[in-house]
């Protein structure tokens, strides 16, 4: 009798276990189905949002914030991150998104020259000897070069490089954000050439200089790279690498981020990369003459001469030199900027916005004298007109 009870008990447990396993399998399948369905829905939603953002266009705008300005005031406007910076011959001011003044630095300059990188800016008078270093919270340091300043560059941590005028000598000084001289470089123009442009890497440790030389009636350019860290300390004049261009002029050199610099010639561009000693990675010639260039930390582009009804051809590249975008346009332009994945083409009254897929996102005529367009994000920007500064939302 006990054996029969044990048998039935064992059989019952077996059936229960089998039923339990079947229930567990059905539960797992149900959970897996729900998980897969949820993942598919999320992926489809992300794809839909992505495609919506790419192909969405704007036809109008609304003003979400506005401040009046003196229409007779001669001032320029730039962004330091998303803070508005206004500078003129009398001083420089910084404003938050609500146009509340955060700080003001007064000075007297005839032709102020400014550079911004990250949360720092440097400003000086062209040909002057004093340079102010400022951050998001105001004054940080001051430099007295004692020699006229021809160019200046600031890095993301506030260090500043200045190209100075010193007769027949090229002189470049490098300062920290408090104005302390860290390094200096000088060489006779006869030996190094005439400096056309300088650029400082975002980390402030590397600098590029474009030198033009004329020898026996032939023009040439040398792009030299200097390192102000321990690597450059072991080299003569901190020079760590250089590239020669016979028969060519390189009027612009730009460190677009910490490790990548781009040299722009009249009919070519050259990409250099390196965390310590930048070297040439990619060079490309273009058939048409380069009219203007623009860049961000991730992309760069240029406007070329174009034949036909559209006088301009715009091209955009990534930092490997791969062409991402090419299209002709005919609007007479003053400035071209690239922010995130959008290109802003502006003139005195109009603005066109393209994305990197070549989609025209917005084309508007503001019917006012458009002094400046400062992109905040794809659908929001600051415009400066004669009598006001406006934050607008595209719709």
Secondary structure by P-SEA (a helix, b strand, c coil): caaaaaaaaaaaaaaaaaaaaaaaaaaaaaaaaaaaaaaaaaaaaaaaaaaaaaccccccccccbbbbccccccbbbbbcccbbbbbcccbbbbbcccccccbbbbbbbccccccccccbbbbbcccccbbbbbccccccccccccccccbbbbcccbbbbbbbbcccbbbbbbbcccccccbbbbbbcccccccccccccccccbbbbbbbbbcccbbbbbbbbbbccccccccccccccccccccccccccccccccbbbbbcccbbbbbbccccccccbbbbbcccccccccccccccbbbbbcccccbbbbbbccccccccccccccccccccccccbbbbbcccbbbbbcccccccccccccccccccccccccbbbbbccccccccccc
